Amino acid sequence: MLHPLDDDLSIYNNQQLESKIADLTKKFISSSATKAAYSMHQIMHNPTDLGNKEKMMAAKDILDRGG
C-alpha cells in the first residue's frame, strides 16, 4: 500500500499517483460505509439521542459516496 511518508513518490508519474490516490480514497470510503450503516442502525433504535441529525447526515453522505 502507498504510504506518502515512507514511500518514494518520485517513482510515480502524475497519472499513476492520481490513480493510486483515487484507489485509496475509494477503499477508505467503502470501509467507512460499514460504520455509517451501523450509525444509521443505532439512530433507528435510539432516535432521541443528541446529535442524531448530524450523525444521520454524515452517514448518508458516506453511504451515498461509498455504497
N, C-alpha and C positions, 0 to 999 in steps of 0.2 A: 504494500500500500504506500502511496505517496505521502511523505511527511515533509512539509516545507522547511522545517528547522534541521532535519537530519539529512535529507536527500539533496544532491546537487541538481538543482533545477535547470542549470545551463545546458544539460544534455537534451532537453526538450525544445522543440520549436514552438512557436505561439499556438499553432493549431493543435499540437499534441497536448500542450499544457491546458488549453481551453477544454479539450476533450476529457482530460483527467479530472479537472475541476468539476465539470458538469457531471461526470460519473460519480464522483464522491458526494456531490450535492444530492443527487438522486438517491444514493444509498442512505445518506443521513436523513433525508425527509421520509423515506419509506420506513426506516427504523423508528422514526418518531411517530409514525402513524399508529403503532400499537399503543403507545402511551396516550395518544389523543383519543383513540377509541375507548380506552379504559376510563379516561376522564369523562367522556360523554356518558358512559355507563354509570359512573359514580354520581353524576349530576342527576340522572334519571331516578336514582334511588334516594338521593338527598337533595331535592330541588330547592330547599330553603337555605342552604348553606351560603355564607357570604362569599362573594367573588365568582359565583357560578356564571353570571353573564359574561364576564371576561374570559373565564375558562372555556365556556362554550364557543365563544368567538374564535379564540386561539385554536381550539381543537378543530373547529370547522375549517379554518384556513389550512391547517396541516393536512387534514383529510382531503380537502379539495385539491391540494397540490400533489399529495403522495398516494392517494387512493385509499 
